[in-house]
Each structure stands twice: as structure tokens, then as C-alpha cells.
């Protein structure tokens, strides 16, 4: 309840109690000098640090739970003037090279003139013990960057843009940031990752840009297409696009059509007719889909001069070398590999896909062929390498991304140097990555795509493996026979039962103790979450000797809710890593030894969406976090930490392409929207030695019965079927 009208309040920010990165909503404690106690202030405080002096306007209100507090409408940041304020300001980690100890030394040397010295006479800082030439250079660069950031913050804070996004805007536009945003805030939708139409539209409205501006309609259409791509769609029907834009914009349809027309003329989108309706693509996705279809057919139809081989003798040679017997499906796959230019090999767990990869590598190499192995994720590539005995790479590294050029160095003009290219975990390929891979594949190459078509589709847009199989454009072999050594595993047995729509088998009595598949019945989400805590931290480590950090992975269908990814991460972090030099970044707390995951591709750092690592160190002076990825250290600035999430629990989608010694999965009715057969199947097949499901039989039965697969708008299959010609082989 508001108790007074418009007021002003000034003071030093003593402590940030809460900060929401999404909307910059902040709860802080302010020392105003006019009140005997610290004042609670709430509202948008974008860019404010502890130790800074603020001048705010707003109103007092009496919160029933928290008592009197000052709700801020507008806020101006003023550099601190007191010695204590300056020291607290510099101690906050604002300037690289200055931590709490160094801040105390600098303020002791220069007193109230400290900020003026840093700004106008920074070389004088060399008089302070511990500041050498390199440290001084860091401080100067960081101070200049902070000045730019602060000027932009002052301009943007009234528009509700968070500090993390403001940093990205400055990185994108440099000194032109404020001018660009003033002139065309909708550019943020196109240029700055993470800023969507709603944020840009809010800024535009405050700046007086007309509600019926064609630029607004165009930006909204791009936003909707981006949302559709995030849902896995490659295109959007024109009717759906206009309908969604109309709801968001509340403007006449002709204006929306004008905006889409602008995007077409600017070559940002492509419109074409399909099945009697108009469909709209983001231009890069249209290029990727049409280009992939063309390149796949080009590779399939190109001539390949292959050394003569007696496949029966080659199979016998491989079997003798490894003292094993290939089954009929595997033999067929090997024969097809030597007859085809493009071959697709699919099969569930335990059907011998990895054995085929090893066999093909050895046979092709024995015939003098250059073989290259790759997979979408680092873990999948490492597994290929271990099985096949030759190097394997992630597709991104195989294609040699150049941060300077922001593109792959391997393409049609600089193709891969191989005769045979084998890709594993093909179900994870989205349409864009497929296109880049095919551009770098020489026409004469034998392309072998291995995967499990029943797993979840890629996180990115497209349904590549299913579309290729549906099109029938190339030879395909499905492996169905489970190997004898895999038959004793309930993980393998139940994965195939789930895939066939059958309820998993559960071991009982003494055999349950040795089983690799368990279901723990729990009725409520709270009980499920509490049981997962116990299972991960005590029961599995005690019974199986597994490390809860490195060997056990919790997989949840959803992010939100009591048994969702976010909640489980907070619970498990507190249990497994309660201390460790914590830092706060928005709503996330990171600590040394935290298990973390990269959540989007970062080509400059050579880390990719889904990569798992461990926080190695946190340096407040340099404002950097070091993360270890399989013995490779990657450095993150504090401002880049929105690229990381805690990974004690991750989504099932993010687990694709990876295997873990043990997986623990909540299965509850609260996740019913995502309880689908291919999701449970994917989760179960991630466990190598142990799978533990925790939840209700009702939820598990619902998931197993629900074979409905969410349709994705793609036309790869149709493009591959058009003008189908038989391959030419020698």
C-alpha cells in the first residue's frame, strides 16, 4: 500500500539483496544518511553496484510482509564521494585488477581524489604497491569500458534493459550503442542475442515510435519466426505467422503483410508456396534446407571409384581379428556401405552400431581409404574415438570455425580431406549444422550417417534423421537384433520395451540388488525431489561406488517446478557443493567445483551448447571464472556467465549424444505436457550402468503410451524426393 506521493531519495547502496536478470528488478539496502536505519529500496536498478551513490525518485509504500520500502520509478547513478563509499565501490569487482585488498590500498593512497586519479591520471596508480604495468593496463581498459557501459546504462535503465543485455549491446555496437538504440531499437532484435521483440518494442514505444510503424511489424515477424525456430520448426505457414503477429501487435493485417514484404525485400526471409499455402522461412534456414537437399543428392549421385572388395572375406577378416560374430543386420550394413555413396544406419541400444563403425573404419582403411569420424557433441566424438581407435572430432571442430571470420573454414572451396565420412548421433543434427557439414564434404566421399531415429529430435530447427529416412532418397539399414551381451541388461531391454509401447520390467527380490534398472515409487513432486537428493548423494555412491559429481546425472523433462531442472540444481548444489567462493549472477549462484553446462554455441571459446564442465576458479579481481572441460580450461568474464547453467540436473534434450554411468529421472504427472515415449526412451538410453526412475507408475505409463511426436514444420523430406535419380557407382 502506497503511503506517500512522489518523493526523492539519495544514498549509498550498501547491499544488493536480490536482482532479477530478466527485468532488472532489484531489492537493495540504502544508507540515505537521513534515516537511522538502512532503507529498503525496490524497483529497476539496472547497472547499480554496491558502494554506488544513487539519486532516485519514487514513492514510499508499506509492504505487509517486509514493512516500509521505497519503490523506485527513476534512478540516477552518482559516483560515490566519501572515502568509505569509494572503497566499497571499487571493492565490488567493478574494475578488473582491483579487488578488496587493492581497493583499500588505492583509497588509502589517494583518499577522496581516488576516482579522479583513476579517470584523469591513471599512471599515478603505479605508486600503489602491487600495481605493475600489466595490472595498470587492465585497470585503465576496464575503467574506460565501465564508463561506456555506465553511460549506456544511464540511458537504458529507464527502459528496463538488464546489465547483461546492456553489456551485449555495447559489445555489438561499441561507442555507437546509445545512438543505434535511439534511432532504431528494433535492430536489437536482429543484432543482439537474447533481446526479443517485446523488449525492443518497449524501448521503441517509450521513444515515441508509432504503434503502426512498418518497422515494428517487420521486427515482430522476425521475432515470431525466431520463436518457431526455437521450437524446432524450419518454416512457418503464412497464416500462422500473421495470426501470431496480429495478437502481439494489435494492428491491421495489411500492415503486417507490409512488414513481411519489407523482410522479403531485405532478404531476411524467404516466402514460397507449398501444398497450396504460402510458407515463410528465415533466410538462413531456407538456404540450409534447400542447400542440404541439393548437396545430399549431389553426393549420392556423384561417381566414386572404390577399390574392389570381397565383403564376405572382409567381414570374416574383421570377425577373426576381434573374435566376434556379426549378425545379419550388421553384415547387411557393411555390404551397403561399400555399395552406397550415402548410407543411413539406425538402431536402438545394444544393436551393435558402434561395432559397425569400428568394422567400417578398419575395412576402409585396409583398402587405403582416408576415414574421418565426427559427432555433434564432444562426448559422442570421444566415444567414437575409443571404439574405432582413430581420432574423432565434434562437427564444429572438424569444420574449423574461425572466430575472426565468424564462419567455418571448411566449405565447398576448402573441403574436408577424406574418402569416407562417418557421422554418429545423427538424430542430434539440426538443419543448419547439416548444411555446413555437407558444404565441406567432397562429392566423391562416402557419407555414412549413424543414429537412433526413435530418440528426441535435435534441439535446433529441423528433423534431419527422420526426414532423410522418410524421403527414401538413400539406402538405409535398421538394426533390430539385440546383442547377447546386452540382453542381460534391463536398461537395454526396457529401452526397447518403452520404444515398443510396453511397460518396463522391474527386477524383484535378490535380483533387484544387482539390477541396472530401478523404479522408486513416490507420490508427490516434493517426495520425488527429496528422494532424488538421497539417491544422488548417498544411495548410488554407497551401493555402486559412483561419484555423485562426475558419474551421476539427473535428467528432468522440464525446467520449472519442484522436480524440474532449476529446482533440482539448487537442491543438489547445496548438498554437493555448499561452499566454494560463491558469486551471484542474476538468479544463479556459481561456486568453485560446481558442475556447469554451456547453453549456447560459443565459437570463439570453442565450447558448444550442452558441453559439461567444472568451475575451476573464480577471480574477483580479474572478474573471471575458469571452467574445466575435459582438462581444457575456458575463461569467462563475469558478464558472460549467462552462457552457463548449473548442471547437477539437466533437461533430457540437453543430454542427447552423451552417456553417463548413472542417470536419475523424475517421472511425475506435473510433467505431463512433455511425458512422451521418445523422451523417456532418450533418458533411459543415456545410462550406461544404472538407470533410476523416481515418480508414479501412472506418469510412467502415460509416457510409454504417448507415442505422439510433436510435428515440426520441415520440407527436407519433400526436397529430397523431388527429381530423385538413382546413384552412380563404380
N, C-alpha and C positions, 0 to 999 in steps of 0.2 A: 504494500500500500504506500503510495507516494505521500510524503508528509510536507514537502515544501515545493515551491515553484523552481524556476531556473536559477541555478547557483553556479559559482565558480569555486574551484578548489585547487590549491597548489601544494606540492610537497615532493619528497624523495621516495621512490619506490624501494621499500625495504625488502619485500619478499614477493615473488610470484607464487601464489598458492595453486593456481590452476590455469592452464592455457589450452584452448582447443585450436588445433592447427587448421581445421577446415574453415572456421569462420572468425578466428582470432578472438573469440570470446575469452576474456581473462578475468580472474579474480586475483586481486593483489592487495597487499597491506602497505599503506601510505603513511609516511611521517609528515604531517602537514605543519607542525610547529604551533598550530593554533589549538590543537586538541591534546589532552593529557595522555591519550592512548592512540595507538596506531588505528588508522581509519581503513575500513574495508571498502575497496572500490571495485566495481564490476562493469563490464562492457567491452567494446572493441578497443584493444590496446595494441594494435599491430606494431611490432618493432620495438616495444618498450623493454628495457633491460633493468635488472636490479641495480640500484645506485643512480639511475637517471632521475632528473627532476622534471616533473610534468605539470602542465597548466591545463586543467580540464574544466569543461562546462557540463552541467547535467542537473540532476535533482536527487534529493535525499529520499530514501524510502525505508520503510520499516518491514524487513523480511520476517515472516512468522517464525522461521527456523533459525536464521542467522543473525537476526537483530538489525540495527541501523546500518545502512550501507549507502554509498554514493554511486548512483548509476550514471555512467559517462555517456554523453552524446557526442562530444568532440574532444580531442586531446592533442595538445602540442607538446613536443619533447623539447626540453631546455637543458643544455649541458649543466652538470652539477657545478656549484661554486664553492661549497665547503670542502675542506680537506678530507673529511670523513666520506663525503659523498663521492669525491673524485676517486678515492682509493677503492670504494665499493664498486664504482662504475667500471674501473679498469680490471678489478678482480673477477668480474663476471665472465671473463673469457671472450670479451668483445673483440680484443685486438690480439692477433697471433703474436706470440713471443712474449706476451705479458700475462702471467698468472698471478695468483695472490701474493707470492713472495716478492716477485719483481715489481708488482704494483706498489707494495709497501715501500720498497727502496726508492722508486721513482718519486713518489709523493713526498717522502722524507727529504729528498734532494731539492725538489722544485716547489713544493708546497702548493699554494693556490694558483701558481702560474703553470702547473703541470700540463693542462690541456693545451694552453697557448704554445708551450715549448714543443709538444708533440706535433702540433699543427704547423707552426711557423719556423721553428728552429730544431728540427728533429735530430740534427747531428750532435746537439748538446747531450743527447741521451747516452752517448758513449762515455760520459763522465760517471755513469752509474755502473757499479760493479756487476759483471755478468752480461753486459750488453756489448757484444762484439760487432764486427762488420755485418756478418750474415744475419744476426738477430735484428740489428737495426734495419736492414733491408726488409725483413719480414714485417717489422712494426710499421715502417713507412708505407709499404704496399697495402697492408691491412687497414691502416688508418684512412688512406685515400679511398679504398673500396668501401669502407664504412661510411665515409662522407657521402659518396654517391648513393649508397643504399639508404642512408638516412633521409636524404633529400627526396628520394623516390617514396620512401615510407611516409614522410610527411604529406606528400601529395596523394598517396594511395590509401592511407589509413581510413579516411572518411568514406572510402568506397568498399571497405570490408575485405581487402585483399590481404592474405596472411603473409607473414615474413618469408616463409619458404617460397611462396609464389613470387613475391617481390624480388627475391634473390634470382629466381629464374628469369624474370623479366629483364633485370639488369644484365644478366649473363647473355641474354639473347640480343638485346638492343644497345648495350653499353651506355654511353652518355646520352644517347637519343631516347632512352626509355620513357621519360616523362612526356616528351614531345609526341612519340608514337602513340602512347596511350591516350593522350588528349585528342589527337587528330582522328584516330580510328581504333577505338578499344576492341572492335571485333577482330582485329588482326591477332589478338591474343589467342583466339580460338584456333587459328591456323598455325601459329608460330611457337606457342609455349605449351609444353606438355603439362597436362593436368588442369589447365584452365578451360573450363567449358563455357557453353553459350550463356548459361544463367548468370555466371559471374561477370562475363563481359557485358551482357545486356544490362545488368545492374549499374555498371560503371557508365555505360552509354546513356541510360535514362537520366542519371544524375547530371550528366554533361549536356543534356538537352537535345540529344539526337532524336529525331522524330520517331514516334511509335511505328509509323508506316514506312520507314526507310527501307529501300530495296536491299541495302547492305545488311540490315537486320534480318531480313528474310533469308538471304543467302547464308549468313552465318548460322542461322537456326537449322537450315537444311544440312549443312556440313556437320553440325552437332548431332543431328539425328542419325545420319549415315555413320558417324563415328560410334555412336551407341550401338547401332546394329552390328557393326564390325566387332565390337567388344563382346557381343552376344554370339559371335561365330558366323554371322551372315556375310556373304561376299557382295550381295546387292540388296536393294530394297525396291519392292514394287512402287511405282509412282504414286498410286492411290494411297498406299500406307504412309509414304513419305509426306504427302500433302496433308493427310489427316493428322499425323503427329505434329507437324509444324503448325497447323491451324489451332490445335489445342494450346500450344505453347505461346503463340504469337497473338492470337485473337485479332487477326487481320483478314481481309478478303482473300479468297483463293487466287484470283489473278495476280495479286501482289506476290504470293508465294511462288507461283509459276514464273513470275518475272525474276525473282531471286534465283531460282534454279537455272533459268536461262542464262543469267549472269555467270553462274558457276560453269555452265557448259562452254560459254564463250571464252572464259578464262582457263579452260581445260583442267578445271579442278574436279569435275565429274564427267561421266560418260553415260548417255542415255541410249538404250537400244530396245528393240521390240523382241519379246519372247512369249510364245504361246498366246498371242493375241493381246498382250498387255505391254505397256512401257515399263522398263525397269531401269533403276539408277545405280550406278557404281561410283564409288570414289575412284578417281583416275588410276592411282597406283594398283588398286585391286583388280580393275578391269585389265590393265596391262599384264598383271601377274597371272590371271586366269586364262586369258586368251593366249598369252605367251607360253604358258606351261603346256597347254593343249598342243600348240604348234610344235614346240620343242620335243615333247614326248613322241609325237608321231614322226618327227624328223629323225630322232634317234632310232626308233623302232624300224623305220623304213630304209635306213642307211645300210650300205654294204659293209660287212665285217669279214675280213679274211682271217679265219681262225685255223690254227694248226689242227691237223687231223687227230682225232682222239677216239679210242675204243672205250666208251663209258663203262661198259661192264668190267673191263680189265682195270680201269681207273678206280672203280668202286671197290673191287677186290683188293687192289693195292692199298687203298686207304684203310679198309677193314683189317687187313693183316698188320699194318703199321700200328693201329690203335687197339687191336684185339677186341673188336666190337662188330656188331651186325646191324646194318642199316635196314629199316623197314621199307615196305613197298612205296610208301608215300615219299620218304626221303630219297629213294632211288629215282623216282619219277622227277622230283625236283632237280636233282643233279643232271639228269638227262635233258630236261627242259632248259637248264642253264646253259648248256653247250649248244642248244638249237636256237635259242632266242636272243634277240637284241635287248628286249625289255621283259623281265620276268618278275612276277609278284608271288611271294611265298608267305602264306598266312597259317596261323595255327595258335592254339592256346598253350598254356603252361604244360611242360612235360612232354611236348610232342616232338622235340628234337630240332628246333630251329637253329639253336647255337651250334649243334653238331654239323648241320648242313653248311653253316658259314665256315666252320673250320675245314670241312671237306673241300668246299669250293676254293678256298684260299690255297690249300695245298695242291690241288689238281691244276688250277690255272697257273700257279707259279711254276709247277713242274713243267708246264708247256711254255715257259718263258714269258708269260703274260704279267704285266705290271698291275698289281691289285691294290686298290685304295679302299679303306674301310672308314665309315663315318656314321655318326648318330646325332640326333638333335641335342642330347644332353651329355655333360661330361661323365656322369656315372655310367650311362649306357655305352659311351665310347670306351671307357676304361674296361668294362665287362667284355666288350668285343675283343679288345686287345689281349686280355687274359686268355680268352678262349681260342683265338685264332693264332696267337703267337707272333703277330706283326703289329706295327703301330696303327692305332685308330685315332681319329680326331673328332671333335664336335664339328658339325657342319659349318658353323660360324668361323672356326679357326681354319678349317680346310679351305674355305673361300677367301681367307686372308683379308679381313676387314681392315681398312685404312682409316684411322680416326681423323687424319688430316684431310682426306678427300671425302670422308663420311660415306664411303662406298666400299664394295668388295673389289679387291684387286683381281680376283679370278672371275673372268667373264668370257664372252664369245671371242674377244680379241686376245685373251690370255687364259686359255683353258687349262684344266687340270691335266697332269701328265700321267694318264693311266689308261689301261686297256679294259679293265674291269672295275666297276664301282659298285660296292655293296653297302646299302644303307639299312641300318637296323632301326627298330621302333618307328616305323614309317607312319603309324597312326598319329604320331605327335607332329607330323609335318603340317604347317599351315600353308596356305596358297602362296604367300609372299616368299617364304623360305624355299619352297619347292621351285619357284621360278628362278630364284638366284642360283640354286643348285644346278638346275638344268641349263642355265646360260653358260655355266662353266664346264659342262660335260661335253667332251668332244663327240661328234656324230658317230664315230666308229666304236665308241665304248659300249661294252655290255653292261647294262644297268639292271641290277638285281635289288628289289625292294622287299624287305622282310618286316613283318609286323603282325599284330593281332587285331583283326578288324572288329572284334567284339569289345575292345576297350573304348573308353571315352574318346571322343574326337579331340583334335588339337585345341589348345587354349586360344590360339589366334583364329582368324576367319578361315573358313573352308572345311571340307570333309574329305581330304585328299585320298586316303586309302580306300574308303568306301566308294567314292566316286570312280576311282580307277577300276575297281573290281566290278562295279555296276555297269561301266561302259563296255566291258568286254574287249577293249582295244588291244590288249596284250595277253600273252599266256599267263595263267595263274595256277598255282598248286596250293591246295588246302591240306594241311597236315591234321589228321584226326586221331591217329593211334597214339595212346599214352605209353611212354616207355616203362618197362617193367620196374626199373629202379624208382620211378616217380609214382608208381601205383600204390606204394606203401605210405605215401604222404596224403594226409587228409586235406592239406592245403590244395594240392593238385586235384584230388578227387572232388572236393567241394567247389573249387573254382569251375570245373566242368559241369557239376550239378547245377550250380547257380546259373551258368550260361544256358543250360537246357531248361531252366524254369523249375528245377527241383529243389526241395528244402535240403540244406546241408546236413550231412551226417555228423553226429556228435558222439565222441567216444565216451564210454562209461566205465565205472569200476576201476580196476588197476590199470587198464589200458589208457585211461584218461590222463594219468600222470605222465605217460610217455608221448601223448598225442601232441601234434604240432598245430592243432586247430581247437580253439575253445570258444564257447559262448557263455557269458555270465549274465544271468537274468537280473535286471534291475528295472524298477517300475517308473521312477521319475527322473527327469534330467539332472536334478541335484544329486540323486543317488548314483547316476551314471558317472557324473563328473567326479564325485568323491571316490568311486571305485577305480576310475582311470588313474587318479592320483596314486592310489595304493598299488595298483598293478604295475605302473611305470617305475615308481620309486622303490618298491620293496619286493613285491611278489615275483616279478620276472627276474630281477637281479639275483634274488636269493635262490630261486629254483633253477635258473638256467645260466647263471654267472654272466649275464649280459650287462654292459654299461648303459645306464639309462640315457646318457647324453649321446653316445656315438652309435649304439646298437639298436635302440628302440625308437620308433617313430609313430606318433599319434596322427591319425588321418581322420578328419571330420568332413562330412558332406557340406556343412555350412560355416560361414564366418561368424554369424551372430548367434546369440542365445547362450544358455548356461553350458551346454556341451558343444558350443561352437569353437572355431579356431581361436578367436580373440580371447574368450574367457579361459579356455584351457591353457593358453600360453601364459597368461598372468598367473594362474594357479601353479603350473609346473615350474615357471621361473622362480617363484617364491620358495618352492620346495627344493629345487635342484641347484639354484644359484642365488641364494638370498642376499649375498654381498658381492662386492666387486667393483668399486669405484663407479657408482651409477651416474648416468647423465640422463636428463629428461629431454625428449624431442617430441613436442606436441603431446599426444596422449601416450607415447611409448617411452618406456624406461629401458635403457641398454646398460648392461654390465659386462665387465671382463669375464670371459668364459661363457657368455650367452651363446646359444645356438641360434643362428640367424639365417635368413634367406633373402637373396636378391630378387626383387619383384618386378624388374623390367630389364630389358637388354641394355647394357652399357658397353658399347663397343670400345670406347676409349680405355676403360678399365679392364676390358677383356673378361667381363663377368656377365652372366645371362640369366634371364628370368628362370627361377627355380633352382639356381645354384645354392648349395648349403655351405655355410662356413661357421667358424667360431671366432667371437670377438677376442682378439689377442691383446690389445692395449687401447687405453683411452687417454689422450694427452690434452689436457685443458689449455695448456699454454699455446700449443700449435692449433688447437681446435680440430684435432684429427682423431679418427678411430681406425685402428688397423684390424682387418679381418683376415683370418687364415682360411684359404680354400685349398685343401689337399696340399699343404706345405707351400702354397704360393700366397704371399701377403699382398692384400689390396688396401690402399689407403682411401678413406672417405673424409671429406670435410664435414664439419657438423651440419652445414647447410644441405648436405647431400644425403642425410640419414633417412629421408623419406623413401629412399630406394631400398631400405632394409626393413624386414619384419622379423619378429621373434619366430623361431621355427621348432619349438618343442612340439607344437602341433601345427600341421599344415593342411590345406584342402586336398581332397583326393585328386582334383585336377592337377595340382602342382606336383603331385607325386609321380606323374607319368614319366616313364623312362628310367625310373630309379628302383632299386631294390634295397630292402633293409633286412637285417637279421630278424627283427620282430616288428610287427605293426599292431597297433591297438586302435579299434574303430568304434565310435559310438553309433548305435543304430536305434534311433528313437522316433516316435511319431511326430515330434516337433519339427523334424527334418523332412516331413512327408513330401514337400514340393520337389525335393531332389532325390527321393528314395526310388531309384531306378536300378534295373538289373545290371546295366553296364557300369554303373557307378560302384555298386557293391563288388562286382566282378573285378573291376580295376583295383579297388582297395585290397581285396584278398590276394590278388596276384602280385602285390608289391612285397609280400612277406616271404623270405627265403626259408626261415627255420621255424617261425612261430607267427600265428595269427590269433588275436583275441578280439572277439566282438563283445561289446557291452551294451545291453539295452533290453528291448522286449521282443518276444517271438512275433508279435503282431507286426511290428515295424519291419523285421527281417522278412517275414512272409510277404508283406506288401511290396518290398523292394524286389524280391525274387520274382514275384508275379508280374511286376510292371516292366514289360518289355518295350514299352513305347519309347522311342528315341526321338528326342526333340529335333524336328526338321530344321535344316539350315538352308538358307537361300544360296544355292550354288549352281553353276552351269558347266562345271568341268566335265562331268559325265557326258552331257549332250555335245559339248565341243569335241570331245574325243571320238564320239560316234559319228560325227559329220565326216563324210568323204573317207570312210575307213578303207584303207588299202592293205593288202597282205604285205608282210615284211619281206625284204630281200636278203637272203643269207647265202654265204659261200662257205 
